[in-house]
Amino acid sequence: MRNTLLCLCLLWCLAPLAMTQTTQMPPYTRIKDVAEVSNLRDNHLMGMGLVVGLKGTGDKSDAAVKALQNLLKRQKFQITNEQINPGNIALVMVTASLPPLSRKGTRLDATIASLADAKSLSGGILLATFLKGLDDQVYAVAQGVLSQTATLPTIAIATSGAIVEREVPVAMVSPQGTVSLRLTAPDFNTAVRIAGVINQHFGTPCAQAMDLGLVQVAVPKKHLLGNRVSDFIAEIFNLPVATEVPARVVINERTGTVIMGESVTLRPVTISHNQITIHIRADNTEQGCVTVQKLVTALAAMQVSTKDLVDIFRMLKRAGALHAELIIS
């Protein structure tokens, strides 16, 4: 078969255009979209429970039967093994995520997964199950009808099936009177800009970028004394900040879908793969203008397979020609 040659000539940008690109500011967004209060985080809960009402798809082992008998004993009800159909019950693990500052009575979704040899949890009912944190304290109770998930028949969801019974104490302000903002996508430039925007807004150096993922902000005394910390944080979160957009290429290995930033460029390189030769040329070595988008368009026109597409980008990354994070999903 004839070798296919794909030649992308890398033409360098003129000086005025290059200057425009380097001085262009990143897009603006609210601080709340790129940062969160460090102490406010989800807490994982879990507990072991029983699902009843299954149509013969429950556990075949006697573990679920014994668990049900122990439960009924606490209800002062005696029952023998012969009186229980093990196929109608299943021993399960129940998990949930407790959002920060959740109040008593808040409802949560619970995920239920079979622990033994049940074939399906569809149509079952989860009996009241204590959900504990890592400190072995009960924070919620889950119970309800199960809905089948799209993943496995042995995994189900109890929508709003858990009720918060204990609140997690959270101190948003440190003993030193500061609030720590954690960046959801750590970046030194973004952290420094967030601190600068806050200092400019309040007219005082109250914020400092500690590292690429943390900005520390001193809460004004008027907000501390007036119990208005939430107002202060809300005011900060609504401030606009210029954020860095990471150079990233994402490829779905199953569908061949490619997602990339329009400014992700390629350096000079020659790659030969499966009778396809890719030659990216440059006139000099200063700054390239051939983008990933152009390469993907050219490969699509040649009807390159998804496997070859993934292999080509992996080779580009290994060769140092792709200066971006490559994610194969």
C-alpha positions in Angstrom: 0.0 0.0 0.0 1.3 3.5 -0.9 2.7 5.5 2.0 0.4 8.5 2.8 2.3 11.7 3.5 0.7 14.4 5.6 2.8 17.6 5.6 1.9 20.5 7.8 4.0 23.5 7.1 4.6 25.5 10.3 4.6 29.2 9.4 5.7 31.6 12.1 3.5 34.5 13.2 4.5 38.0 12.3 5.9 40.0 15.2 2.8 42.3 15.8 0.6 39.2 15.9 2.9 37.4 18.3 2.9 40.4 20.6 -0.9 40.5 20.6 -1.0 36.8 21.5 1.4 37.1 24.4 -0.3 40.2 25.9 -3.8 38.9 25.6 -5.4 38.4 29.0 -7.0 35.1 29.9 -10.8 34.9 30.2 -12.5 36.4 33.3 -14.7 34.4 35.7 -15.9 34.7 39.2 -13.6 33.7 42.1 -16.4 31.3 43.3 -16.1 29.4 40.0 -12.4 28.6 40.5 -12.0 28.5 44.3 -13.7 27.3 47.4 -13.3 27.8 51.2 -10.7 25.3 52.3 -12.5 23.9 55.3 -15.8 23.3 53.5 -15.7 19.9 52.0 -17.8 16.8 51.6 -17.6 14.0 54.2 -18.0 10.3 53.2 -20.5 8.2 55.0 -21.2 4.5 54.9 -23.0 1.7 56.7 -24.1 -1.9 56.3 -27.8 -2.6 55.7 -30.4 -5.0 54.4 -32.6 -4.8 51.3 -35.9 -6.7 51.3 -38.7 -7.2 48.8 -36.5 -8.7 46.1 -38.1 -11.1 43.6 -35.9 -14.1 44.1 -32.8 -12.1 43.1 -31.3 -11.8 46.6 -28.5 -13.5 48.4 -28.2 -17.3 48.3 -25.9 -17.3 51.3 -27.1 -17.3 54.9 -25.3 -14.0 55.8 -28.4 -11.9 54.9 -30.7 -14.3 56.8 -28.6 -14.0 60.0 -28.5 -10.2 59.7 -32.3 -10.1 59.3 -32.8 -12.4 62.3 -30.6 -10.1 64.4 -32.6 -7.1 63.3 -35.9 -8.8 64.1 -34.6 -9.9 67.5 -34.0 -6.2 68.4 -37.7 -5.7 67.4 -38.5 -8.6 69.8 -39.7 -10.8 67.0 -38.5 -14.4 66.6 -38.3 -16.1 63.2 -36.7 -19.3 62.0 -34.5 -19.9 58.9 -37.3 -21.9 57.4 -39.7 -18.9 57.5 -37.3 -16.7 55.5 -36.8 -16.8 51.8 -33.2 -15.8 51.3 -33.8 -14.9 47.7 -35.9 -11.9 48.8 -33.2 -10.2 50.9 -29.7 -9.0 50.3 -26.9 -7.8 52.5 -25.6 -4.4 51.1 -23.2 -1.6 51.7 -24.8 1.9 51.8 -22.7 5.0 51.0 -23.5 8.8 50.8 -21.6 12.1 50.7 -22.5 14.7 53.3 -22.1 18.2 51.9 -20.5 20.9 54.0 -22.8 22.8 56.4 -25.6 20.3 55.9 -28.3 20.9 58.5 -30.4 18.3 60.4 -33.3 17.1 58.2 -31.4 17.6 54.9 -32.0 14.7 52.5 -29.2 13.0 50.6 -28.9 10.4 47.8 -27.6 7.1 49.0 -25.8 4.5 46.9 -26.5 0.8 47.6 -24.2 -2.0 46.5 -24.6 -5.8 47.1 -22.1 -7.4 49.4 -22.8 -11.0 48.7 -24.2 -13.0 45.7 -27.4 -11.1 44.9 -28.2 -11.0 41.2 -30.2 -7.7 41.3 -31.4 -5.1 43.8 -34.1 -3.9 41.4 -37.4 -3.3 43.2 -36.0 -3.8 46.7 -36.5 -1.6 49.8 -33.6 -0.6 51.9 -34.3 -0.9 55.7 -33.2 1.8 58.0 -29.4 1.9 57.9 -27.1 4.0 60.1 -24.5 5.9 58.0 -21.3 6.7 59.9 -18.3 8.9 59.3 -14.7 7.9 59.8 -15.0 9.0 63.4 -17.6 6.2 63.9 -20.4 8.7 64.6 -23.8 8.4 63.0 -24.5 11.4 60.7 -27.4 10.1 58.7 -30.0 7.4 58.4 -30.9 5.9 55.0 -34.1 4.1 54.0 -36.3 3.8 51.0 -37.2 2.3 47.7 -34.3 1.5 45.4 -34.0 2.7 41.8 -31.9 0.8 39.3 -28.7 2.4 38.0 -27.4 2.2 34.5 -24.1 0.5 35.6 -24.8 -2.8 37.3 -28.0 -4.6 38.5 -26.3 -5.1 41.9 -25.9 -1.3 42.4 -28.9 0.9 43.1 -29.8 4.4 44.3 -32.1 5.6 47.0 -32.9 9.1 45.8 -33.2 11.5 48.8 -33.3 8.3 50.9 -30.9 9.5 53.6 -31.7 12.1 56.2 -29.0 14.0 58.1 -29.3 13.5 61.8 -26.0 15.1 63.0 -24.3 18.3 61.7 -20.5 18.5 61.1 -19.0 21.5 63.0 -17.0 23.6 60.6 -14.9 26.7 61.4 -14.6 28.8 58.3 -12.3 31.3 60.0 -9.0 30.3 61.6 -8.0 31.4 65.1 -5.8 34.0 63.4 -8.9 35.5 61.7 -8.2 34.3 58.2 -10.1 32.4 55.5 -8.3 30.0 53.2 -9.4 29.7 49.6 -8.5 26.5 47.8 -8.2 26.6 44.0 -10.1 23.9 42.3 -7.5 23.9 39.5 -4.2 24.9 41.2 -2.2 27.5 39.2 0.4 30.1 40.4 -0.8 32.8 38.1 -4.5 32.3 39.1 -3.6 32.3 42.8 -1.6 35.5 42.5 -4.4 37.2 40.5 -7.0 36.2 43.0 -5.0 37.8 45.8 -4.4 40.9 43.7 -8.1 41.3 42.9 -9.1 40.9 46.6 -6.5 43.4 47.7 -7.6 45.9 45.0 -11.3 45.6 45.9 -10.8 46.2 49.6 -8.0 48.7 49.2 -5.7 46.9 51.7 -3.2 44.0 51.5 -5.5 41.4 53.1 -4.9 38.5 50.7 -1.8 36.5 49.9 -1.1 33.6 47.6 0.5 31.0 49.8 1.2 28.6 46.9 -0.3 27.5 43.6 -3.4 26.1 45.3 -4.1 28.3 48.4 -4.9 31.9 48.9 -5.2 33.2 52.5 -7.4 36.2 53.2 -7.6 38.1 56.5 -11.2 38.8 57.5 -11.8 42.5 58.4 -12.6 43.1 62.1 -16.0 44.7 61.2 -17.1 41.4 59.6 -15.7 39.3 62.5 -17.3 41.4 65.2 -20.6 41.7 63.4 -20.7 37.9 62.6 -20.7 38.8 58.9 -18.1 36.3 57.6 -20.6 34.8 55.1 -21.2 38.3 53.7 -17.4 38.8 53.3 -16.9 35.5 51.6 -19.9 36.1 49.3 -18.4 39.5 48.3 -15.1 37.9 47.5 -16.6 35.1 45.5 -18.4 37.5 43.2 -15.2 39.4 42.2 -14.1 38.8 38.6 -10.6 37.3 38.1 -8.6 36.4 35.0 -8.0 32.6 35.0 -5.4 30.5 33.3 -6.8 28.0 30.7 -4.6 24.9 30.8 -3.3 23.6 27.6 -5.1 20.2 27.4 -6.1 17.7 24.7 -8.8 15.1 25.6 -9.4 12.2 23.3 -12.3 9.7 23.8 -10.7 6.4 22.8 -14.0 4.8 22.1 -15.6 7.4 19.9 -12.5 9.3 18.6 -13.9 12.6 19.8 -11.1 15.2 20.4 -11.5 18.2 22.6 -8.7 20.8 22.6 -8.1 24.5 23.1 -7.9 26.6 20.0 -4.4 27.8 20.9 -2.8 24.4 21.6 0.2 24.3 19.2 2.6 21.7 17.8 6.4 21.9 17.5 8.4 20.7 14.5 8.4 16.9 14.3 8.2 14.0 11.8 6.2 10.9 12.7 5.7 7.8 10.7 2.9 5.4 11.8 1.0 2.7 10.0 1.9 4.0 6.5 1.0 7.6 7.5 3.8 10.1 7.7 3.2 13.4 9.5 5.8 16.1 8.8 5.4 19.4 10.7 7.9 21.9 9.4 9.1 25.2 10.6 11.1 28.0 9.1 12.8 28.9 12.4 12.5 27.9 16.1 10.8 30.8 17.8 7.1 30.3 18.1 4.8 27.9 16.2 1.4 28.5 14.7 0.3 25.0 13.6 -2.5 24.0 16.1 -3.8 20.7 17.2 -7.1 21.7 15.6 -5.4 21.8 12.1 -3.8 18.4 12.6 -7.1 16.8 13.8 -8.9 18.3 10.8 -6.3 16.9 8.4 -6.4 13.5 10.0 -10.2 13.4 9.8 -10.1 14.2 6.1 -7.8 11.2 5.6 -10.3 9.1 7.6 -7.6 8.0 10.1 -8.9 5.4 12.6 -9.5 6.2 16.2 -6.7 3.9 17.3 -4.2 5.5 14.9 -5.4 8.9 16.1 -4.7 8.0 19.7 -1.3 6.5 18.8 -0.3 9.6 16.9 -1.1 11.9 19.7 0.8 9.7 22.2 3.8 9.8 20.0 3.5 13.6 19.7 3.5 13.8 23.5 6.5 11.5 23.9 8.4 13.4 21.3 7.9 16.7 23.0 6.0 18.1 20.1 2.7 18.5 22.0 3.1 21.1 24.8 -0.2 20.2 26.5 -1.6 17.7 28.9 -2.9 14.6 27.0 -5.9 12.8 28.5 -7.1 9.6 27.0 -10.5 8.6 28.3 
